[in-house]
Amino acid sequence: MLFRKRRTKHTPSLRETRARMRTDKAETDLLATEARIHAEAAMIRRGLRSRR
C-alpha cells in the first residue's frame, strides 16, 4: 500500500500573485464598463441622452 504525503497549502509565487491582481483588476474594469453601458442604454431608451 502506498502512502501519499498530505499536500501543504501552496504559497503563490510573486508572479502568480501579480497575475491574480491583474485578473481581478481587469474583471473590475469590465464590470464597471458593463454597468456604464447598461446605464447609458437605459438613458437612451428613456430619451434623456442629448442627440448629436
mmCIF file of the C-alpha atoms, coordinates in Angstrom:
data_MODEL
# 
_entry.id   MODEL 
# 
loop_
_atom_site.group_PDB 
_atom_site.id 
_atom_site.type_symbol 
_atom_site.label_atom_id 
_atom_site.label_alt_id 
_atom_site.label_comp_id 
_atom_site.label_asym_id 
_atom_site.label_entity_id 
_atom_site.label_seq_id 
_atom_site.pdbx_PDB_ins_code 
_atom_site.Cartn_x 
_atom_site.Cartn_y 
_atom_site.Cartn_z 
_atom_site.occupancy 
_atom_site.B_iso_or_equiv 
_atom_site.pdbx_formal_charge 
_atom_site.auth_seq_id 
_atom_site.auth_comp_id 
_atom_site.auth_asym_id 
_atom_site.auth_atom_id 
_atom_site.pdbx_PDB_model_num 
ATOM 1  C CA . MET A 1 1  ? 0.000   0.000  0.000   1.00 0.00 ? 1  MET A CA 1 
ATOM 2  C CA . LEU A 1 2  ? 1.318   3.436  -0.969  1.00 0.00 ? 2  LEU A CA 1 
ATOM 3  C CA . PHE A 1 3  ? 1.202   6.319  1.441   1.00 0.00 ? 3  PHE A CA 1 
ATOM 4  C CA . ARG A 1 4  ? 0.729   9.759  -0.008  1.00 0.00 ? 4  ARG A CA 1 
ATOM 5  C CA . LYS A 1 5  ? 2.035   12.909 1.555   1.00 0.00 ? 5  LYS A CA 1 
ATOM 6  C CA . ARG A 1 6  ? -0.568  15.379 2.590   1.00 0.00 ? 6  ARG A CA 1 
ATOM 7  C CA . ARG A 1 7  ? -0.276  18.414 0.402   1.00 0.00 ? 7  ARG A CA 1 
ATOM 8  C CA . THR A 1 8  ? 0.516   21.575 2.235   1.00 0.00 ? 8  THR A CA 1 
ATOM 9  C CA . LYS A 1 9  ? -1.132  24.790 1.162   1.00 0.00 ? 9  LYS A CA 1 
ATOM 10 C CA . HIS A 1 10 ? 0.662   26.168 -1.865  1.00 0.00 ? 10 HIS A CA 1 
ATOM 11 C CA . THR A 1 11 ? 2.109   29.645 -1.334  1.00 0.00 ? 11 THR A CA 1 
ATOM 12 C CA . PRO A 1 12 ? 1.706   31.538 -4.600  1.00 0.00 ? 12 PRO A CA 1 
ATOM 13 C CA . SER A 1 13 ? 4.785   32.987 -6.189  1.00 0.00 ? 13 SER A CA 1 
ATOM 14 C CA . LEU A 1 14 ? 5.115   36.702 -6.822  1.00 0.00 ? 14 LEU A CA 1 
ATOM 15 C CA . ARG A 1 15 ? 4.348   36.113 -10.498 1.00 0.00 ? 15 ARG A CA 1 
ATOM 16 C CA . GLU A 1 16 ? 1.146   34.224 -9.627  1.00 0.00 ? 16 GLU A CA 1 
ATOM 17 C CA . THR A 1 17 ? 0.111   36.925 -7.168  1.00 0.00 ? 17 THR A CA 1 
ATOM 18 C CA . ARG A 1 18 ? 0.635   39.689 -9.711  1.00 0.00 ? 18 ARG A CA 1 
ATOM 19 C CA . ALA A 1 19 ? -1.251  37.726 -12.360 1.00 0.00 ? 19 ALA A CA 1 
ATOM 20 C CA . ARG A 1 20 ? -4.187  37.270 -9.990  1.00 0.00 ? 20 ARG A CA 1 
ATOM 21 C CA . MET A 1 21 ? -4.164  41.001 -9.166  1.00 0.00 ? 21 MET A CA 1 
ATOM 22 C CA . ARG A 1 22 ? -4.171  41.881 -12.884 1.00 0.00 ? 22 ARG A CA 1 
ATOM 23 C CA . THR A 1 23 ? -7.035  39.459 -13.467 1.00 0.00 ? 23 THR A CA 1 
ATOM 24 C CA . ASP A 1 24 ? -9.048  40.926 -10.591 1.00 0.00 ? 24 ASP A CA 1 
ATOM 25 C CA . LYS A 1 25 ? -8.441  44.474 -11.842 1.00 0.00 ? 25 LYS A CA 1 
ATOM 26 C CA . ALA A 1 26 ? -9.439  43.531 -15.380 1.00 0.00 ? 26 ALA A CA 1 
ATOM 27 C CA . GLU A 1 27 ? -12.627 41.912 -14.098 1.00 0.00 ? 27 GLU A CA 1 
ATOM 28 C CA . THR A 1 28 ? -13.456 45.001 -12.025 1.00 0.00 ? 28 THR A CA 1 
ATOM 29 C CA . ASP A 1 29 ? -12.874 47.272 -15.044 1.00 0.00 ? 29 ASP A CA 1 
ATOM 30 C CA . LEU A 1 30 ? -15.044 45.039 -17.207 1.00 0.00 ? 30 LEU A CA 1 
ATOM 31 C CA . LEU A 1 31 ? -17.913 45.084 -14.698 1.00 0.00 ? 31 LEU A CA 1 
ATOM 32 C CA . ALA A 1 32 ? -17.684 48.883 -14.417 1.00 0.00 ? 32 ALA A CA 1 
ATOM 33 C CA . THR A 1 33 ? -17.761 49.217 -18.205 1.00 0.00 ? 33 THR A CA 1 
ATOM 34 C CA . GLU A 1 34 ? -20.735 46.883 -18.425 1.00 0.00 ? 34 GLU A CA 1 
ATOM 35 C CA . ALA A 1 35 ? -22.615 48.879 -15.773 1.00 0.00 ? 35 ALA A CA 1 
ATOM 36 C CA . ARG A 1 36 ? -21.857 52.135 -17.619 1.00 0.00 ? 36 ARG A CA 1 
ATOM 37 C CA . ILE A 1 37 ? -23.123 50.647 -20.908 1.00 0.00 ? 37 ILE A CA 1 
ATOM 38 C CA . HIS A 1 38 ? -26.346 49.461 -19.264 1.00 0.00 ? 38 HIS A CA 1 
ATOM 39 C CA . ALA A 1 39 ? -26.909 52.871 -17.662 1.00 0.00 ? 39 ALA A CA 1 
ATOM 40 C CA . GLU A 1 40 ? -26.332 54.648 -20.972 1.00 0.00 ? 40 GLU A CA 1 
ATOM 41 C CA . ALA A 1 41 ? -28.662 52.241 -22.776 1.00 0.00 ? 41 ALA A CA 1 
ATOM 42 C CA . ALA A 1 42 ? -31.366 52.906 -20.174 1.00 0.00 ? 42 ALA A CA 1 
ATOM 43 C CA . MET A 1 43 ? -30.943 56.668 -20.666 1.00 0.00 ? 43 MET A CA 1 
ATOM 44 C CA . ILE A 1 44 ? -31.212 56.254 -24.430 1.00 0.00 ? 44 ILE A CA 1 
ATOM 45 C CA . ARG A 1 45 ? -34.381 54.173 -24.017 1.00 0.00 ? 45 ARG A CA 1 
ATOM 46 C CA . ARG A 1 46 ? -35.876 56.942 -21.861 1.00 0.00 ? 46 ARG A CA 1 
ATOM 47 C CA . GLY A 1 47 ? -34.791 59.573 -24.375 1.00 0.00 ? 47 GLY A CA 1 
ATOM 48 C CA . LEU A 1 48 ? -32.687 61.520 -21.888 1.00 0.00 ? 48 LEU A CA 1 
ATOM 49 C CA . ARG A 1 49 ? -29.475 61.491 -23.875 1.00 0.00 ? 49 ARG A CA 1 
ATOM 50 C CA . SER A 1 50 ? -28.845 64.568 -25.976 1.00 0.00 ? 50 SER A CA 1 
ATOM 51 C CA . ARG A 1 51 ? -28.848 63.919 -29.684 1.00 0.00 ? 51 ARG A CA 1 
ATOM 52 C CA . ARG A 1 52 ? -25.730 64.763 -31.671 1.00 0.00 ? 52 ARG A CA 1 
# 
